Structure formats: C-alpha cells, structure tokens
C-alpha cells in the first residue's frame, strides 16, 4: 500500500438529501496521472469536492498519504499536501500574476517563498512574461497555467485538476496538457476530471469512468481508450 497516495473507499456524498456519489472505491498511485471521465451529471466534480472536504461523506472514507482525511476541512487537507484547482477561472483577477502566486503560498511562513515563486516562473515562462499583468486580463490558457502554478507553491503531493481545458481552444489545450505532464514528470501525482476524454486518457496511467455516481470502468488510460463499450458510449465511437 506504500505506493498508494489516495484511497477512496465505498465513498458516498451529495447535495441536500440526494446522493450523487454512490459507493465509489478507487486507488491512486504515487507519481501517476489519473483521470476521471464520464458524461455530464456523472458526479465527477462532486467526487473532487468530496475528496477536498467541500462536501461531507455520508458513507465510506478517503485516505491520503496514509492519513484518514474523511470530513477534514479543506484547509486541513491542503496542509497535508493535497491541492485542488476547481473548474472555471479561480484566480484573483484584480491582482497581478506575482500577487496571485504569492496568494498561493498564504499558509506558508518560511523564507523560501520568493525563490519558489521564481522556480514556478521558470517552469512556466509565460508567467514571468506576464508577471505584472492583472490575472483577469490573461487569456484562458494563461489563467489555467497561473492556477496550476499557484497550486505548486504549497509543494503538493497530489493536485486535483477539475476540467483544466474548459473553454480553451485546441492549441491552448495542448499547451495546458503539456504543462500537466511536466508537473507530473517532476514527481507530483495528478488526478484530472476532464470532458476532453481522449486527450486526458492519452496522458493518463490510470483512468476511471463514472456513470450516475458509480464506477463503471477502470483500467490504464490505454485500456480505457481501447475499450469498445467506452468508445461507443463516451468517446464517440
């Protein structure tokens, strides 16, 4: 089990009286890219909100890096090394790029924040080029890269990325997926929810298909990509 960084066990959560996630069990290994795909309404984003403590568990549990994080607050989960980049733009639009990155380190009190921001800018040169630009003036792809860069300021062991290509042009989507791969190569585990299923599967070591809040298929990215039922139901034939 030492190679498992996130284990979801028989997990149930939802909104009001309605269960959206209905007994999902998944194991995510260290240093891998994993993706969750499925139709609209499958519960993909709800699963992420539950993992990150934005929704309470109704049954089951979540374990991260050997600790039970079920029903911990998002700030407690963040401090344990699990970061979350929600879908849609989630930066501070009236702050510039550097200020946004500084906000990413808001829980830190060490003396390496400045050097870590420089390292993030070196990793993502567009952020250095736009360092003094207001985040709200960046393109959609640049904002997504900023949000991923900001998440790295807490040195997460795992990042949850919810719809990183949402609303992006194909060329920009490619750039964002390249950066996701770069982050993973550096050692960070990544779990992605993504409507662009084929692209997500192409970079994923592990893939889960959700349908109506339940796990329908699971395998490597390649296995899921080649599964005839998956192709017919979710990948357009």
N, C-alpha and C positions, 0 to 999 in steps of 0.2 A: 504493500500500500504506500510505500515511501514515494513512489513515482506519481501518485495521485495527488493533485493540488486542490481539486474541488470535487466533492462528492455530494450529490443531491439524492436523498433517499425518500421515496414514496411521498414526494412533496405535493401538498395541496395548498392553493391560495386563490384569492379572487377579490371581488369588489362587492360590498354590501352583503347580500345573502347568496350571491352566485359564485360558485366555484368555477374558475377559469382554467387553472392548472389542476389536473385531476390524477394525482399519484405518479408523478414523473420521477424516474430514477436515472441518473447519469453520472459517469465518472469522467473527469477531465484530467489528462496527464500534464505533468510539468513540461514547459517549453514547447508545447504544441499549439497549433492554431486549430480551433474547433469552431464549427458554425452550426447555427440552428436555423433551419429553413422550414417553410410551410406556408399555406395560404393565409390570406388576411383573416384575422379572427382566430388563428390557431392558438394564441396565447404566448407568442414569442417574447414580446416586450414585457408582458406581465410576469413571465418567468424571471427576466432580468431584474425587474423591480422587486420581486420577492427575494432573490439572491442578495440584493444590495440593501435589504431591510426597509424598503419603502412600503412593502406590504407585509402583513403578519401571516405566519404559517398557520394553517388550520389543521394540518396533519403533516407528519414526516419531519425531515430535518435537512439542514445544509451544513456541511463541514468544509472548512477552508484551511489548508495548510496544517491539518491536524487539530484544528480547534472547531468546536461547535459554534457556528455564527447564527444559528436559528434565532430570529427575532431580536438580534442585536440592532442597535441604531445604525444608520448609515455612517455616522462619524466614527463609531467604534469599528465598523467593518473596514472603513477607509484606512484607519490606523493599523489594521492588521495586514495591509498590503494589497487590498482588492479595490481597484478603481473602476468607475463607471462613467462612460461617455454616452449620455442619452441621445435619442434620435432628435433631429432638428438642431438648429443652432443654439448653443447653450453657453455662449461667451458673455463678456461684459462689453456691449457694443460701443459705449461711450468712453471706454478705456483703450489705450493703445496696446499693441502686441506685447511689449515688455511688461506693462502693468498687468495684463491678463496672465502672463506666465508667473509673475510674482504672486498673483492670487492663487495660482495652482499650488504654491508652497505655503499656504496660510497656516497649516498646522505645524510647520517646522520652526525650530528655534536654534538651528545650528548655523555655522558660519560658512557653509558651502553652497548656499542658495544661489549666490551670484555666479559662481563657477558652474553650477548645474544648469542655470539658465543659458549660459554661454555654450554649454555642451549640447543642449537641446537645439539652440540656433544653428550650431554647426551640423547637427543631424538633419535639420530641416532648413536649408539655406533661404527659402522664401520668407521665413520668419525674421531672419536677420535683415533681409532686404526691406521688409515692411515693419521693422521694429517700432517706428514712431507713428505708424498708421493706425487710425482708430479701427478696432476689430469689426465694427459694423460696416466699414467701407470695404472690407476684404471680399473677394469672391467666395462662393460657396465652398469650393475646394480648399481655398486658403484658410477659411474658418474651420473646416473639419481638421485640417492639419494642425492648426493652432490648438484646437481642443484636445487632440491626441498628445501634442507636445506638452500641454499643461498637465495632463494626467501623468506624464512621466516624471514630473517634478517631485512626486512622492515616492519614486522608486518602487512602483507596484510590482508585485509578483504575478498578478493577473489583471488584465484590463477587459472589462465588458464593453463592447462596442455595439451600440444599437443603431442599425441602419446607417453605416458610415457613408454609403453612396447616395443617400436620399436626396433627390433633386439635382444631382450632378450630371453634367454632360459626360458622354462616354470617355473622352480623352482625360477629363479630370478624374473620373472614377478610376482609371488605370493608375494615375499618379497616387491616389489615396491608397489603393491596394498595394502598390509598391512600397509605400511607407509602412503599411501594416506589416508586410513581410520583413522589412528592415528592423522594425521593433522586435519582432519575434526572433529574428536571427541573433539579436543582441541578448536574448535569453528570457524575454517576457512572454508568459503564456497569454494567449488571446482567445476570447470567446466572442464570436460575432453573431448577431442577428442580422439577416440580410435578405431583402427581396430579390436582389440580383443573384439568384441561387447558383447559376452556373459559374459565375465569377468567384463567388465565395467558396464553392466546392473545389474549384481549381487550385486554391492555395491551402486548403484545409487538410490536416492529417486525420481529423475525426469529424463526423457530421451526424446530426440528429435531425430527423424530420418530425415536426409536431403537427398534429391534426386534432382540432377540437379539444385542446388541452391535454392530449395524451401523446406519448411517444409512439410513432407509427413505424419508423425505420431508424436504424442506426448502423454505422459502419465507417470505413475510411471515406475520405472525400471522393476517391476514385470509385469505390464500390457503390456509393450512393448515386454518383453521376451515371454509372452504367446500369443501375437497377431499372429494369423495364417498367415496373409499376411506377417508380418515382418519375421516370422520364415522361410517362404518359399523363400522370396526374399533376406533376408540379413543374416540369421542365419544358413543357410544350412539345412533347413527342420525341 
